[in-house]
Amino acid sequence: MEEKPNVVIILARCSQNHQLYGMRMEEKLTGQWMADWAFIIKETMAKKEGYDRTVIHGSFFTYQTFPGCPHCHALNFFQCGSCKKVTCWNGESRNVVCAWCGNEGKLEGTIESLGAGDDR
């Protein structure tokens, strides 16, 4: 019997219009998570699905076919140092603003854990 992949959904907001979206992350190797798909989701549905009820740990990457933010098509993302939530990122400017809490800062460090929900 084939083992099901370990897949979760990470909630994120667009840096341009602050709209919510989900990113599908699959654990390819132990502790190595790859974003491979993104989709627009309504806040009510995200709450209902519980996409913020668990935390995953490891290193985080985007798969080469990752379509990026479904709103602005940015291919990268960052985690806010204040609220710990995820915002899409254009991959260029090192100065960013969190689309969740408005915190401004300079990008530094790596993401070690993310809030997520099960996708089963």
C-alpha positions in Angstrom: 0.0 0.0 0.0 1.4 3.4 -1.0 2.0 5.8 1.8 0.2 9.1 1.6 2.4 12.2 1.4 2.7 14.5 4.4 0.9 17.6 3.2 -0.3 20.7 5.0 -1.7 24.1 4.1 0.0 27.3 5.1 -2.1 30.5 5.2 -0.5 33.6 3.7 -1.5 37.1 2.7 -0.6 38.9 -0.5 1.8 41.8 0.1 0.0 43.8 -2.6 -3.7 43.5 -1.8 -3.6 41.8 1.7 -5.9 39.1 0.4 -5.7 35.6 2.0 -4.4 32.5 0.2 -3.3 29.0 1.0 0.0 27.4 0.1 0.2 23.6 -0.1 3.4 22.3 1.4 4.6 18.7 1.1 7.3 17.2 3.3 9.6 15.7 0.6 12.3 14.5 3.1 12.1 14.6 6.9 12.0 18.3 7.9 12.2 19.6 4.3 9.0 21.2 3.2 8.3 22.3 -0.4 5.6 24.7 -1.5 4.1 23.3 -4.7 0.7 25.0 -5.1 -1.2 28.0 -4.0 -4.9 28.9 -4.1 -7.2 31.7 -3.1 -9.3 31.0 0.0 -11.9 32.9 2.0 -11.3 33.6 5.7 -14.4 31.7 6.7 -13.3 28.6 4.8 -9.7 28.8 6.2 -11.1 29.0 9.8 -13.5 26.1 9.1 -10.7 23.9 7.7 -8.4 24.7 10.7 -5.5 25.7 8.5 -3.9 27.5 11.5 -4.1 24.7 14.1 -0.7 23.1 13.9 2.9 24.0 13.6 5.5 22.4 11.2 9.2 22.6 11.7 12.1 22.3 9.3 13.4 24.1 6.3 11.1 25.6 3.7 11.5 25.9 -0.1 9.4 26.6 -3.2 9.2 23.9 -5.8 10.3 24.9 -9.3 6.7 24.7 -10.6 5.3 26.7 -7.7 2.9 29.2 -9.2 3.4 31.8 -6.5 0.9 34.1 -4.8 -2.5 33.7 -6.7 -3.0 37.4 -6.3 0.2 39.1 -7.4 2.3 36.0 -8.6 5.2 36.7 -6.2 7.2 33.5 -6.1 8.6 33.9 -2.5 7.3 34.4 1.0 8.6 35.6 4.4 7.5 35.0 8.0 6.9 38.1 10.1 9.2 38.4 13.1 6.4 39.9 15.1 3.1 37.9 14.4 4.9 34.9 12.8 2.5 34.8 9.9 3.4 34.5 6.2 3.3 37.2 3.5 4.3 36.8 -0.2 7.5 38.5 -1.2 8.8 39.6 -4.6 12.3 38.3 -3.9 13.9 41.7 -4.4 13.4 44.2 -1.7 15.0 43.4 1.7 12.7 45.8 3.4 9.2 44.2 3.9 5.9 45.0 5.5 3.8 42.2 7.0 0.3 42.0 5.3 -1.2 40.7 8.6 0.0 43.1 11.3 1.8 45.9 9.4 5.1 45.2 11.1 8.0 46.7 9.0 11.5 45.3 8.9 14.5 44.1 7.0 14.6 40.4 6.0 17.1 38.3 7.8 17.5 34.7 9.1 15.6 31.7 8.0 12.1 30.3 8.7 12.3 27.4 11.2 8.6 26.7 11.8 5.2 27.7 10.3 1.6 27.5 11.5 -0.2 25.0 9.3 -3.3 22.9 8.9 -3.7 19.3 7.7 -4.8 18.8 4.1 -6.5 15.4 4.3 
